[in-house]
Amino acid sequence: MKNKNIILGIETSCDDTAAAILKNGHTVLSNIVSTQEELHAEFGGVVPEIASRKHIEIINIVIAQALRKANVDFEDLIAVGVTCGPGLIGSLLIGLASAKAISYSLKIPLIGVNHVLSHIYANFIENPNIKRPIISLVASGGHTSIYLLKENDEFEILGLTLDDAAGEVLDKIARFLNLGYPGGPAIEKISINGNPDSYKLPRPMLDKGFNFSFSGLKTAVIYMVRKDKSLLSEEKLPDLAASFQKAVIDVLVKKTIRAAISYEVPIIALAGGVSSNSYLRSEMKERAKLRGIKVIYPPKEYCTDNAAMVACLAYYKLKKGQISNMEIDAYSRI
């Protein structure tokens, strides 16, 4: 079956242990994700030591499940792709060690991939013929970035978060408002019943370049609640959550569309866990359409951390001969 382009992807950058099997770079034969949400919920965020220990316990089981569901064996693989960073070093090393062992024992290519870029490539799983160039917003718990994917598949970083990432600030405010973890889905759920124009909140750096900053918005919400505890009431909390969500998304949408206009790019691709937010999707599509810009995004199962996106990017890197050696190491930052 080796002529069928079967690639194993492994993802352990944070608290999800994931393995996937892709055929020809786009056909998902399996995509297994073991989440640790319940382990970290009581802490309101990911505890690195707990995450890495759980990866050790589950990684071989998840890889075996991916192979079994795809009905393939190790001998069918032509390559193994793995996330090398950015992420939690302890978590990354588990996935990287597993991928190296598989690559070495089977004598197949090892392909290290960037976690943030693999989120962008999640868009290519169901849309392999998307034309470049593309402007991509990657928004998650650890990253908020704007990328330019050029015609030759090279990347240029146009903007980064200077402090809290979008998903991170959603988690922090959800915890502050006692809405639970993860924060993005919790805030989105309660915001459905709220008025997003109830409270005036800041839009940090809205008209300044392509970088992001959400710490000022976070602080504004915290001070507002401390000044008026009634905002935590059952009547007012949905309005506050909706107003906060709108402030975050206004910034994401305006900066991304501005980047597309500035670089004369007709397509915006959303990526990362926050891109599964329905309000972000609808606002981006509606505002971009007014500018003649198309907006695409992956199915929600490929927005959060998964290994199908890793295998997809590994496929493109393999086609270009971009193979890693056994000395490749994990890295925590972009």
GIUR-V953248 format. One record per backbone hydrogen bond with DSSP energy under -0.5 kcal/mol. NH is the residue of the N-H (numbers start at 0). CO is the residue of the C=O. E is the energy in kcal/mol with one decimal. If there is no record, write none. Layout:
NH:CO:E, NH:CO:E
This chain:
3:0:-2.3, 4:1:-1.0, 6:4:-0.6, 6:21:-2.6, 7:78:-1.9, 8:19:-2.8, 9:80:-1.9, 10:17:-2.4, 16:33:-2.4, 17:10:-2.2, 17:15:-0.6, 18:31:-2.1, 19:8:-2.0, 20:29:-1.8, 21:6:-2.4, 22:26:-2.8, 23:3:-0.6, 23:4:-1.8, 24:4:-0.6, 25:22:-1.4, 26:22:-2.3, 27:25:-0.8, 28:20:-2.6, 28:26:-0.8, 29:20:-1.4, 31:18:-2.8, 33:16:-3.0, 34:32:-0.7, 38:35:-0.8, 39:35:-1.5, 40:36:-1.6, 41:37:-0.6, 42:39:-1.4, 43:39:-0.7, 43:40:-1.2, 44:39:-1.2, 47:45:-0.7, 50:46:-2.3, 51:47:-2.5, 52:48:-1.9, 53:49:-2.0, 54:50:-2.1, 55:51:-1.8, 56:52:-1.6, 57:53:-1.9, 58:54:-2.5, 61:57:-2.5, 62:58:-2.3, 63:59:-2.2, 64:60:-2.2, 65:61:-2.2, 66:62:-2.2, 67:63:-2.4, 68:64:-2.8, 69:65:-1.8, 70:66:-0.7, 70:67:-0.8, 71:66:-2.2, 75:72:-1.7, 76:73:-1.6, 77:5:-2.9, 78:5:-0.8, 79:108:-2.2, 80:7:-3.3, 81:110:-2.3, 82:9:-1.8, 83:112:-2.4, 84:112:-0.8, 86:331:-0.6, 87:12:-2.8, 88:86:-0.5, 91:87:-2.9, 92:88:-2.4, 93:89:-0.8, 93:90:-0.7, 94:90:-1.3, 95:91:-2.6, 96:92:-2.4, 97:93:-1.9, 98:94:-2.4, 99:95:-2.5, 100:96:-2.1, 101:97:-2.1, 102:98:-2.8, 103:99:-2.8, 104:100:-2.4, 105:101:-2.2, 106:102:-1.3, 107:102:-1.5, 108:77:-0.8, 109:323:-0.6, 110:79:-2.5, 111:109:-0.5, 112:81:-2.7, 114:84:-3.1, 117:113:-2.2, 118:114:-1.3, 119:115:-1.1, 120:116:-1.9, 121:117:-0.7, 121:118:-0.8, 122:119:-1.8, 123:120:-1.4, 124:121:-0.9, 125:121:-0.5, 126:122:-0.6, 129:126:-1.5, 132:148:-0.7, 133:148:-2.2, 134:266:-2.5, 135:133:-0.5, 135:146:-2.8, 136:268:-1.7, 137:135:-0.6, 137:144:-2.8, 138:136:-0.7, 138:270:-2.6, 139:142:-3.1, 144:137:-2.3, 145:158:-2.2, 146:135:-2.8, 147:155:-2.6, 148:133:-3.2, 148:146:-0.6, 149:147:-0.8, 149:153:-3.0, 152:149:-2.0, 155:147:-1.6, 157:145:-2.8, 157:155:-0.6, 158:145:-1.5, 160:143:-0.5, 161:211:-3.3, 166:139:-2.1, 167:139:-0.7, 168:164:-2.5, 169:165:-1.9, 170:166:-2.2, 171:167:-2.5, 172:168:-2.3, 173:169:-2.2, 174:170:-2.2, 175:171:-2.1, 176:172:-2.3, 177:174:-1.1, 178:173:-3.3, 179:173:-0.6, 185:181:-1.2, 186:182:-2.9, 187:183:-2.5, 188:184:-2.2, 189:185:-2.0, 190:186:-2.0, 191:187:-0.8, 191:188:-0.7, 192:189:-1.0, 193:190:-2.0, 195:193:-0.7, 197:194:-1.8, 200:198:-0.7, 205:202:-1.6, 207:204:-1.5, 208:206:-0.6, 211:159:-2.5, 217:213:-2.2, 218:214:-2.5, 219:215:-2.1, 220:216:-2.0, 221:217:-2.1, 222:218:-2.7, 223:219:-2.0, 224:220:-2.2, 225:221:-2.3, 226:222:-1.7, 227:223:-1.5, 230:227:-1.8, 231:228:-1.9, 232:229:-1.8, 236:232:-2.7, 239:235:-2.1, 240:236:-2.8, 241:237:-2.3, 242:238:-2.2, 243:239:-2.4, 244:240:-2.7, 245:241:-2.2, 246:242:-1.8, 247:243:-2.1, 248:244:-2.4, 249:245:-2.7, 250:246:-1.5, 251:247:-1.9, 252:248:-2.9, 253:249:-2.5, 254:250:-2.1, 255:251:-1.7, 256:252:-2.5, 257:253:-2.2, 258:254:-2.0, 259:255:-2.0, 260:256:-2.3, 261:257:-2.7, 262:258:-2.2, 263:260:-1.0, 264:259:-2.7, 267:293:-2.9, 268:134:-2.8, 269:267:-0.5, 269:295:-2.6, 270:136:-1.9, 273:138:-2.1, 274:138:-0.7, 274:271:-1.3, 275:272:-1.5, 276:273:-2.1, 280:276:-2.2, 281:277:-2.5, 282:278:-2.5, 283:279:-2.6, 284:280:-2.3, 285:281:-2.5, 286:282:-2.5, 287:283:-2.3, 288:284:-2.1, 289:285:-0.9, 290:287:-1.4, 291:288:-1.5, 292:287:-2.4, 293:265:-2.8, 295:267:-2.7, 297:269:-0.6, 301:298:-2.2, 302:299:-1.4, 303:299:-1.1, 310:306:-2.4, 311:307:-2.1, 312:308:-2.2, 313:309:-2.4, 314:310:-1.9, 315:311:-1.6, 316:312:-2.3, 317:313:-2.6, 318:314:-2.0, 319:315:-1.1, 320:317:-1.5, 321:316:-3.0, 322:320:-1.5, 323:109:-2.8, 327:324:-1.7, 330:83:-2.3
